[in-house]
Amino acid sequence: MAESILIVDDDLSLRDLLSDYLRNAGFEVTAVGDGVAMERARAERHFDLIVLDLMLPGDDGLKLCRQLRSRSNVAILMLTARSEEVDRVLGLEMGADDYLTKPFSPRELLARVRTILRRTREGAPRTAQRLRFAGWTLQPATRSLVDGAGVVVSLSARELRLLQTLAENANRVLSRDQLMDALAGRDAGPFDRTIDVMVSRVRRRLRDDAREPRLIRTVRNEGYMLAADVEHAD
């Protein structure tokens, strides 16, 4: 079956352009203009990825992204007409998997969509085996974390990939370039904060105090490390 994409943008001409381009690329596409219509569409069918504009009438893209991520691990590509870093960082912090700054070409959007969906399909980067550490169980098969009380915490595809990469290299410092390669198959640029934002998101999932983290530690000028003994569960 073709993968399904929901476009949420109040620019009708852009919606039509992207819809036609993605359909020609083999995707099933639904396009709507605001958050209310988005929720109606999601109630009617499953979507593999949501292309979500930042500036929308009513609830903006950041609020909708946060709401989506609180109850779903659907892939999200954020669109923004703003070039300021704070908007891109906020989008990632709210749970977006990636972002595109307008204007962009449909070809660039298609490339990002395919990359995100490929990463989502792959799920776990290497193994579906459960990993236990510091009272948590990481379950790649269900893309979730389970604490000692049995509370389940859902993860996005990128959050899973980052945490599993750290867990498989526990007590070893990984550079931002190594982590970016695991997440996106490329090195981090000198001003790219994607890894820092993703680490912040995973820390919140682990209830790890960002001011004094005890699990995912920052090693200055080197990178990040999961400071815990990890067991492979059956």
C-alpha positions in Angstrom: 0.0 0.0 0.0 1.1 3.5 -0.7 2.2 5.5 2.3 -0.2 8.3 3.3 0.7 11.9 3.9 -1.4 14.7 5.5 -0.5 18.3 4.5 -1.7 21.0 6.9 -1.1 24.5 5.3 -3.5 27.4 4.9 -1.9 28.4 1.5 -4.2 26.7 -1.0 -1.9 27.1 -4.0 1.0 25.5 -2.0 -1.3 22.7 -0.8 -2.3 21.9 -4.4 1.3 22.0 -5.7 2.6 19.7 -3.0 -0.3 17.4 -3.2 0.1 16.9 -6.9 3.9 16.4 -6.6 3.6 13.9 -3.8 0.8 12.0 -5.6 3.0 11.7 -8.7 5.7 10.3 -6.5 3.4 7.5 -5.4 2.0 8.7 -2.1 -1.6 9.0 -1.0 -2.2 12.6 0.0 -4.8 14.5 2.0 -4.5 18.3 2.3 -6.3 20.6 4.8 -6.0 24.2 5.9 -6.0 24.2 9.7 -5.8 22.2 12.9 -9.6 21.5 13.1 -9.6 20.0 9.6 -6.4 18.1 10.5 -8.1 16.4 13.5 -11.1 15.5 11.3 -8.9 13.9 8.7 -6.9 12.0 11.4 -10.2 10.7 12.8 -11.1 9.2 9.4 -7.8 7.4 8.6 -4.2 6.7 9.5 -1.4 8.9 8.2 2.3 7.9 8.0 3.6 11.5 8.0 2.1 15.0 8.6 3.6 18.0 6.8 2.7 20.8 9.2 3.0 24.5 8.6 4.1 26.7 11.5 1.9 29.7 10.8 -1.8 28.5 10.7 -5.1 30.2 11.6 -6.3 29.2 15.0 -3.9 26.9 16.8 -0.4 27.3 15.2 1.9 24.6 14.1 3.9 24.5 17.3 0.8 23.9 19.4 -0.5 21.3 17.0 2.9 19.6 16.9 3.0 19.4 20.7 -0.5 18.0 20.8 0.2 15.4 18.2 3.4 14.2 19.8 1.7 13.9 23.2 -0.6 11.2 21.9 1.0 9.8 18.7 4.4 8.9 17.2 3.4 9.9 13.7 6.2 11.4 11.7 6.1 15.2 11.5 7.8 17.5 9.0 7.5 21.2 10.0 7.3 24.0 7.4 8.3 27.5 8.4 8.5 30.8 6.6 10.8 32.1 9.3 14.6 31.7 9.1 15.3 32.4 12.8 17.0 29.5 14.5 14.6 29.8 17.5 11.6 28.7 15.3 13.5 25.7 14.0 14.6 24.7 17.5 11.1 25.1 18.9 9.7 22.9 16.2 12.2 20.1 17.1 11.6 20.6 20.8 7.8 20.2 20.3 8.5 16.9 18.6 8.9 17.5 14.8 11.2 15.0 13.1 12.6 17.6 10.7 11.9 21.1 9.3 12.0 22.9 6.0 12.3 26.7 5.6 10.1 28.4 2.9 10.6 28.9 0.1 11.7 25.4 -0.9 11.3 23.2 -4.0 8.9 20.3 -4.1 11.9 18.1 -4.9 13.5 19.1 -1.6 10.3 18.4 0.3 10.0 15.0 -1.4 13.6 14.1 -0.4 12.9 15.0 3.3 9.6 13.1 3.3 11.3 10.0 1.9 14.2 10.2 4.4 11.8 10.6 7.4 9.6 7.7 6.2 12.6 5.5 5.6 13.9 6.2 9.1 10.5 5.6 10.5 10.1 2.2 8.7 13.5 1.2 9.9 12.5 1.9 13.4 15.4 0.4 15.4 18.8 1.1 13.8 20.2 -2.4 14.4 18.2 -4.7 16.6 14.7 -5.1 18.0 16.1 -6.5 21.2 15.0 -4.9 24.4 17.6 -3.0 26.4 17.4 -2.4 30.2 19.2 0.4 32.1 18.7 2.5 35.2 15.2 1.1 35.9 14.1 1.6 32.3 13.4 -0.9 29.5 13.8 0.3 25.9 11.5 -1.6 23.5 12.5 -0.9 19.9 9.7 -3.1 18.5 7.0 -0.9 20.0 9.1 2.3 19.9 8.6 2.8 23.6 10.2 3.1 27.1 8.8 1.4 30.1 9.7 2.5 33.6 9.9 0.3 36.7 6.2 0.9 37.5 5.2 -0.3 34.1 4.4 3.2 32.7 4.9 3.3 28.9 6.5 6.3 27.3 6.1 6.5 23.5 9.1 7.6 21.4 9.4 9.1 18.0 11.5 7.3 15.4 14.4 9.8 15.9 14.1 9.6 19.7 14.3 5.8 19.5 17.3 5.9 17.2 19.2 8.4 19.4 18.5 6.5 22.6 19.3 3.1 21.1 22.6 4.4 19.7 23.6 5.8 23.1 22.5 2.6 24.9 24.4 0.4 22.5 27.5 2.5 23.3 26.8 2.9 27.0 29.5 4.7 29.0 31.2 5.8 25.8 31.3 9.4 24.6 29.7 9.8 21.1 30.3 13.0 19.2 27.6 15.1 17.7 28.7 14.0 14.2 28.4 10.3 15.2 24.9 10.9 16.6 23.8 13.0 13.6 25.1 10.2 11.3 23.0 7.7 13.2 19.9 10.0 13.0 20.2 11.4 9.5 23.1 9.9 7.7 25.1 13.1 7.7 27.5 15.2 9.8 26.3 18.0 12.0 27.0 21.5 10.8 28.9 23.9 13.1 25.7 25.7 14.1 23.3 22.7 13.8 21.5 22.2 17.2 19.5 19.2 16.0 21.4 16.7 18.3 21.2 19.0 21.3 17.4 19.4 20.9 17.0 15.6 20.4 19.0 14.9 23.5 16.9 17.4 25.5 13.7 15.6 24.3 15.1 12.1 25.2 16.1 13.5 28.6 12.5 14.6 29.2 11.3 11.1 28.3 13.7 9.6 30.8 12.8 12.2 33.5 16.5 13.1 33.5 17.1 16.6 35.1 18.5 18.8 32.3 20.4 20.9 34.8 22.1 17.9 36.4 21.6 14.9 34.1 22.6 11.6 35.6 21.8 9.4 32.6 22.6 11.3 29.4 25.6 13.3 30.3 27.2 16.1 28.3 30.9 15.8 27.9 32.2 19.3 27.1 33.7 19.7 23.7 33.2 16.0 23.0 29.6 15.0 22.9 27.1 12.9 24.9 27.2 9.6 26.8 24.7 7.3 28.4 26.1 6.8 31.9 24.5 3.5 32.8 25.1 -0.2 32.6 22.9 -1.7 29.9 21.5 -5.3 29.8 20.1 -7.0 26.7 16.8 -8.6 27.5 15.3 -11.6 25.7 
